[in-house]
Amino acid sequence: MPPHKEVGPAEVRDAVLAVEQWIKGEADKPARAQIAAAVRTTARTLGQNAPGSSVEVRVPPFVAVQCIVGPRHTRGTPPNVVETDALTWLQVVTGIRDFADALADGSIDASGSRAAEVGRWLPLLSIR
């Protein structure tokens, strides 16, 4: 798979602001393309901010990125995985919800000894 172009802060902010009211629970679900853009740009930003390949962050069906410095994973199921839905992801990356709280209530599924390290890198931006 070819590497993705670097995501800039303005691109991330624009994508997130397009779905801001939904993230805050103040509007109906926006178009799938808008959700996809917000999820992909934020997840790829995490990958840029916390480069590495020891943890895989998945937000199906939109994106999966590897991050956090450590042993590289190349085949099969990664040993450290963080997975959640688009709304939870966007709430956590924008500071609406806390990563640890979402992990504790089961909104985020994390497996592996290093998966929780993702929380150290969040939120990415604030829309409060």
Solvent accessible surface area in square Angstrom, and as a share of the most:
residue,aa,sasa,rsa
1,M,209,0.93
2,P,104,0.66
3,P,129,0.81
4,H,104,0.46
5,K,149,0.63
6,E,137,0.62
7,V,11,0.06
8,G,30,0.28
9,P,119,0.75
10,A,74,0.57
11,E,70,0.32
12,V,9,0.05
13,R,104,0.38
14,D,96,0.50
15,A,14,0.10
16,V,0,0.00
17,L,78,0.39
18,A,54,0.42
19,V,3,0.02
20,E,31,0.14
21,Q,82,0.37
22,W,30,0.11
23,I,0,0.00
24,K,64,0.27
25,G,64,0.61
26,E,118,0.53
27,A,49,0.38
28,D,130,0.68
29,K,145,0.62
30,P,29,0.18
31,A,60,0.46
32,R,147,0.54
33,A,77,0.59
34,Q,74,0.33
35,I,2,0.01
36,A,5,0.04
37,A,43,0.33
38,A,0,0.00
39,V,0,0.00
40,R,82,0.30
41,T,11,0.07
42,T,0,0.00
43,A,0,0.00
44,R,57,0.21
45,T,19,0.11
46,L,0,0.00
47,G,18,0.17
48,Q,67,0.30
49,N,71,0.36
50,A,2,0.02
51,P,79,0.50
52,G,32,0.31
53,S,10,0.06
54,S,4,0.03
55,V,1,0.00
56,E,26,0.12
57,V,0,0.00
58,R,67,0.25
59,V,0,0.00
60,P,67,0.42
61,P,96,0.60
62,F,23,0.10
63,V,19,0.11
64,A,62,0.48
65,V,19,0.11
66,Q,59,0.26
67,C,0,0.00
68,I,9,0.05
69,V,111,0.64
70,G,35,0.34
71,P,106,0.66
72,R,174,0.64
73,H,31,0.14
74,T,102,0.60
75,R,207,0.76
76,G,71,0.68
77,T,111,0.64
78,P,11,0.07
79,P,88,0.55
80,N,13,0.07
81,V,13,0.07
82,V,1,0.00
83,E,60,0.27
84,T,11,0.07
85,D,71,0.37
86,A,12,0.09
87,L,58,0.29
88,T,9,0.05
89,W,1,0.00
90,L,0,0.00
91,Q,27,0.12
92,V,1,0.01
93,V,0,0.00
94,T,0,0.00
95,G,8,0.07
96,I,55,0.28
97,R,64,0.24
98,D,77,0.40
99,F,15,0.06
100,A,60,0.47
101,D,88,0.46
102,A,0,0.00
103,L,55,0.27
104,A,92,0.72
105,D,90,0.47
106,G,58,0.56
107,S,36,0.23
108,I,4,0.02
109,D,99,0.51
110,A,33,0.26
111,S,58,0.38
112,G,43,0.41
113,S,114,0.74
114,R,61,0.22
115,A,1,0.01
116,A,59,0.46
117,E,64,0.29
118,V,0,0.00
119,G,19,0.18
120,R,185,0.68
121,W,79,0.28
122,L,20,0.10
123,P,77,0.48
124,L,39,0.19
125,L,29,0.14
126,S,68,0.44
127,I,10,0.05
128,R,198,0.72
